[in-house]
Structure formats: structure tokens, C-alpha cells
Amino acid sequence: MGEALLSRLINLSIYEPSQILVSEPQPARQDFLAQKYKVAVTADNSQVFINSEEVVFLAIKPQVFTAIAQELSPYIDQSQSPLVVSILAGVSLSQLEVGFPGLPIIRAMPNTPATVGAGITAICAGAYTKGNHLDTARQLFSAVGEVVEVSESLMDAVTGLSGSGPAYVAIMVEALADGGVAAGLPRAVAQKLALQTVLGTAQLLNETEMSPAELKDRVTSPGGTTIAGVAELEKAAFRSALIQAVKAATNRSQELGN
Ligand SMILES: NC(=O)c1ccc[n+]([C@@H]2O[C@H](COP(=O)([O-])OP(=O)(O)OC[C@H]3O[C@@H](n4cnc5c(N)ncnc54)[C@H](OP(=O)(O)O)[C@@H]3O)[C@@H](O)[C@H]2O)c1
């Protein structure tokens, strides 16, 4: 996820490679990142904090957060106070503020489509975060898709919907393709039809701002094919399954955060 952001921030010229310092423990990855993105690379996390003028971006696994915050604590200079942006799932603003006392903090939850610039990121702001910090965070994450601001209490629900959602949609694409194969289509054709139907429907809903219910009503003619398919989805409790999936993932996110 960190590389996805790095790549697009440079490609969109939001930052020049010369403005970026990446901390990466593995020598092979260091060489790869330096060569591919022409950024400065270090294995010393403290260098990022010491040299940062604007933003320190945390893209480590949540499990190593406490150790890294401890490692960085001697280098926190509140007079310099760079904005700390965290994408760590389940690490709360209060945990981040204990790790980085007095610093402006943004907690963010991007999703996997960010890697192709089609993500959506929810952000929320810590106690020392000002309007200009929020603007910076919005600009950072707009490099990988859409940005919404939410209160922190909604971050678990964001995780359950847009964070976990790509898996639900991937399963739907796979199942639609299986349906096509069951109906006699070659796999490759079925896969293409399924994928483009999901992409195209999302694009149509997005561009026309039509409600999903309205689109469904428009394509279901009386006694027609689509209503026959919709009736089967209702029989199989398709809507309820998706609602329960989002709720279950939200609950799991809450559990993991405790
Ligand atoms: N992937 C997603 O869709 C997604 C969505 C939302 C939020 N997130 C959050 O994004 C964060 C990163 O997830 P990811 O999937 O991108 O994981 P990842 O690929 O494992 O990335 C973690 C990065 O941290 C580096 N790292 C490990 N230990 C380090 C240390 N001591 N100091 C500095 N860097 C260190 C790793 O380097 P090596 O690879 O060399 O070990 C790797 O580059 C997680 O907190 C996750 O919760 C991910």
C-alpha cells in the first residue's frame, strides 16, 4: 500500500522523488525502490522523522507499530511537528497520539483499488490536526482515488465496507462468471462479461448519480429476464448476505482494535 501511494504521488507530480525519503528494512527492496522511483532510501526509521518537513507516512504492519513508535520517540520534535499519516488498520488515533505525542495525526483507511488509482480512503483527524493538515492528507490520498472524511467512531464500519468490500465484489465477479459458464459461455468470455458488467454498472451509477434502486427498476421489464434473475437473488437472500458481511467485518474490525 505504501508503494502504491509512493508510485502515484510521483507519477502525478504531487511530490518530486527528491522530496521523498523511504525507510525500508530489506536491502533488496531498498535497491528496487531507489532504482524504480529514484527516491532516497534508508534502513533507519529515525532518519525519516529527523528529515521530514511536511509528512511522515506510516505504512508498516499494525503488529510492529508499538516497537517502531518506541524506536522513534527520541526523535520526536514537537517544534518541527510533521504531520503523521497512518494507514495502519485498527490502530486508533489515541494509540497514535500516545506514540507521537503532540503531533498532528491523520488516521486513514485506504482500500486495495488504491494500487490502480481507483481506491477510496476514509480519513479522520487527531487532536492537534489543523485544516492545512487535512488538506495535505486529502491531496495525498486523492492520488490513489476518492477521499471521504469520517469521525473515528466510523472507521470500523469503513473497514467493513470499503476495506473488505473488494473481496465481496471479487467473489461476485467470480460467481457471475461461473453462472455464465453454467449457462454455456466459455470461461474467458464469461469472465470478461462479468468483470465489465460490474465495472460498467459502477461507472453508470457514478456518472449519472442514479440510485441503485432506480437502475434496477429500469432494467427489470415486466415478466422479463432480469426480474427472473432478481427473484432468484432475493430467494437466496443476496442483499441480506451482503448486509451481514459488512456488519460481520465491522464487528471483526472492532474486536481486532480492542
Ligand atoms: N493492503 C491493503 O489493502 C491495506 C488497506 C488498508 C490499510 N492497510 C494497512 O497498510 C499497512 C501496510 O499494509 P500492506 O498490506 O501494504 O503490508 P506490507 O506489504 O507488508 O507493507 C509493510 C511495509 O512495512 C515495511 N516494514 C516492516 N518492518 C519495518 C520496520 N521495522 N521499519 C520500517 N518498515 C518496515 C515492510 O518492509 P518489508 O516488505 O521489506 O518487510 C513493508 O514494506 C498495514 O498497516 C495495513 O493495515 C493495508
The ligand as a Gaussian input file, in Angstrom:
#p B3LYP/6-31G(d) Opt

LIG

0 1
 N       -3.172000      -3.742000       1.725000
 C       -4.317000      -3.090000       1.883000
 O       -5.269000      -3.179000       1.113000
 C       -4.474000      -2.151000       3.055000
 C       -5.645000      -1.408000       3.172000
 C       -5.778000      -0.521000       4.260000
 C       -4.769000      -0.417000       5.188000
 N       -3.659000      -1.179000       5.062000
 C       -2.617000      -1.029000       6.075000
 O       -1.428000      -0.685000       5.412000
 C       -0.338000      -1.154000       6.174000
 C        0.614000      -1.874000       5.252000
 O       -0.073000      -2.974000       4.702000
 P        0.459000      -3.719000       3.427000
 O       -0.587000      -4.663000       3.017000
 O        0.976000      -2.713000       2.435000
 O        1.674000      -4.529000       4.110000
 P        3.135000      -4.842000       3.586000
 O        3.135000      -5.036000       2.129000
 O        3.689000      -5.925000       4.470000
 O        3.902000      -3.477000       3.898000
 C        4.509000      -3.207000       5.129000
 C        5.806000      -2.479000       4.824000
 O        6.463000      -2.133000       6.056000
 C        7.831000      -2.493000       5.934000
 N        8.405000      -2.736000       7.265000
 C        8.331000      -3.858000       8.008000
 N        9.012000      -3.688000       9.176000
 C        9.507000      -2.448000       9.150000
 C       10.291000      -1.687000      10.036000
 N       10.703000      -2.189000      11.207000
 N       10.620000      -0.426000       9.680000
 C       10.223000       0.094000       8.514000
 N        9.490000      -0.574000       7.621000
 C        9.126000      -1.830000       7.943000
 C        7.798000      -3.749000       5.110000
 O        9.054000      -3.996000       4.566000
 P        9.391000      -5.485000       4.019000
 O        8.387000      -5.817000       2.979000
 O       10.762000      -5.342000       3.492000
 O        9.280000      -6.373000       5.216000
 C        6.787000      -3.340000       4.024000
 O        7.379000      -2.542000       3.041000
 C       -0.884000      -2.050000       7.276000
 O       -0.843000      -1.362000       8.500000
 C       -2.310000      -2.298000       6.847000
 O       -3.157000      -2.410000       7.979000
 C       -3.476000      -2.020000       4.008000

